[in-house]
Amino acid sequence: MNLPNSLTIARIFFVPLLVAALVEENVTVHVFGVTVTNEWLALAIFLIAAATDLLDGYLARKWGQVTTIGTLLDPIADKLLVSAALISLVQVHAVPGWMVILIVGREFAISGLRSIAAAEGYTIRASDLGKTKMVAQVTAISFLLISIHHPTLVEPAYWMMWVVVVFAMASAVAYFRKFWRKVDVRIKTRRRRELLRQERRRKLAMLRQGRSVAETGSVGAVESSDVRGVRGTT
């Protein structure tokens, strides 16, 4: 396993740490005499995990280590990280639940589209709009984390979440418009070919069965004529 893929997997393992730091509100860490509360600890974990997203893509392109598993696993890791952070923020009442439902629902829909496309031989890469959405999500979630104990940032964080919702919906529409027709045509073409193959097999089986019946009938007719000939001679 190469380094970019290892960073992607490491991002997945950051998810439970992030959730634990957010949900356990009384967690404090003392570093060099400085008390770090749970929201700052969660922010540090989240930003480190988000940084691996930038680093793994950069290294994969620079070192020529872009792989199919990395292309498929990278967006899954991103969605797990963002979804876990947002759901945890709903738990601590830092973000409206309906916004999170829209964003997480969008992530599931795009993941489903990617899975269907992969089964048909397509690899859906992240678009520029999708990457912009990811940057907006990281920024908004960072502000939401800080706003837990800093009320002055609640309103800016809320408006940033509106930006995330707009980018999320726009990128979802762009993905489906670009790839759904291709995938749909590929699936219909494959099913049509399968039906044609099945029809050819059925007709071939019927033809063989007809030949078998004809051969059996001709053999029976020959045997009957032989019997009649023998009786006539007698």
N, C-alpha and C positions, 0 to 999 in steps of 0.2 A: 504494500500500500504506500502510495507516494505522500509527500507532505501536504499538498493541498487537500487531499481527501481526508487525511488525519485531522486537519484543522476543522473541516466540515463536521466530522464525527465529534470532535471536542466541543463544538458549538451545541450539539444535541445534549451532551452531558452537562452543559451549563444550565440547562432548563430547570431541573429539579432544585439546583442551588438558588436560582433566581426566585422560584416560587417559595422556597423555604424562607428566604430573606424577606420577602414581601409579606407573607401571611403571618409569620411570627413577629408581631409588632414590637415586642420587648427585647429583641436581639440588639445587643451593643457590643462593639469590638473596640478594644483599646490599642491604638497603634502609636508608639512613640509619645505616649502621654496625651494623645488626642482621642476623644471618644467618638467613635463612628456609629451612628444610629442605623437602624435597619434600612431606611430608604436610601441612605448614601451607600451602604453596602450593596443593596440591590442595584443601584445605579452603576456602581463599579463593575459588578458582574455582568450587567446588561451591556455596557459599553465595550468591555473586553470581548464578549461573545459577538457583538456586532462588528468589532474590528476584525475578527477572524473571517467574517463574510467578505470584507474588502481584500484581506490578505490572501485567502485561498484562491480567489478568482485571478488576482494579479500574478501570483506565483504560477498558477496553472498555465496561464497564457505566456508568461515569460519563459518558462522552462519547457514549454511544449508538452505539458502533462494533462491536457484536457481529455478527460475520459467520459464515457457514457454514464458510468455509475456516479461520477462526480457531478455531471450535468443534471442528473435526476435527483441526487441526494441533496444538493445545495439548496434548491428552493424548499424542499421538505424541512430542512434544518431551520431555514429562515422562518417558515410558517410556524413551526413548533415554538421557536423563541418568542416571536411576536404574539402569538395566540396565548401562550402561557403568561406573558407579561400583562397583556390586556385583561385576561380573565382574573388574574390575581388583583389587578387594580380595581376591578369591579367589586371584588371581595372586600377591599378596604375603602369602598365608596369614593374612589378618586376619579371615576369616569362613568358616564351613563351606560347602562347595560345595552341599550338598543344600538349604540354605535359599535360596540364590541361584537354584537350579533351580526351586524352587517359586514364588518371586516372579516370576522372568522368564517362566516358563511361564504364570503367571496373566496377566501383561501381554500376552503373545501371544494368549491366549484372548480377553481382553476386546477387544483390537484387532481380532481376527477378527469378533467379535460386532458391533462398531461398523461394520466394513466392510459386513457383510451387511445390517445395519439401514439404513445410508446408501443402499445399492442399492435398498432397498424404500421409501425415503422417510422413514425415521426418523432423528432425530439424538439420540444418547444423550449426555446431558450428565453431567458428574461429579456423583455423589451426595454427600451429606454424609459418608457412611461412606467413600467413596473419597477425599474431601478429608482426612479424619482419617488415613487410611492414608498419604497423601502427607506429612503433617506428621510422622507417626511415622517414615517412611522417611528424611526429611531429618535428623531428630534422631539416629536410629540410625547413619546413615552418617557423620554428623559425629563421633560418639563413636568409631566404628571408625577413622576417619582419624587421630584424635588418639592412639588406643590403639596405633598402630603402634610408636611409640617411648615410650609411657607405659603400661607393663603394668598399672598400678593401675586403668585404665579398661577393661580387656579384659572382665571379668565384667559390669559394667553395660552395656557395648555389646552383649554376647551376649544378655542378657535383653531389651534393647530390640529386638533382631532377632527374638526370639520374639514380641514384641508386633506387629511388622510382619507376620510370617507370619500371625498370627491375623487381623489386620485385612484383609490381602490376601485370604485365603480367604473371610472373611465377606463382604467387598464383592463378590467374584466371584460367590458364590452369590446375593447380592441382585440383581446386574445380570442374571444369567441367569434368575432367577425372574420378574423384572419385565418383561424384554424378549423373552426367547426365544419365549414363547407368541405374543406379538403378531407377531413377525417370522415365526414358523412359519405362523401362520394367514394372514398376508398373502401369503407365498410359495405356499401351497397354493391360495389363492383365485385368485392370478394364473395359476398353472399350469392350474387347472380352466377358467378363462376361455379360455386359449390352446387347450386341448384342444377346448373347445366350438366355438371359431372354426374350428379345423382340421376338425372333424367337419362343420360347416355348409358349409365350402368343398368338402369331399369329396363331400357329398351334392349340392351345387349342380353340381359338375363332372359327377357321374354323371347328374343330371337333364338337363343340357345335352347330354351324350353320347347319352342315350336319345332325346331329342327329335331330335337330328341323325340318328340311325339311323332313327327313325320317318319323318322327312321324306324321307330318301333312299329308304326302302322304298316310300313312297306315290308318289314321283316315278317310281320304276321300274315300279310297278304301272300307272300311267297310261300310260307309254310302251308297255308290253306290250299293253295294251288297244287303244291306237291302232294298233299294228302289226297286231293280229288283225283290227281293223276294216277296215284297208286291204286285207288279204289277202282277206277275205270279199267285199269290193266287187269286187275283181278277179276 
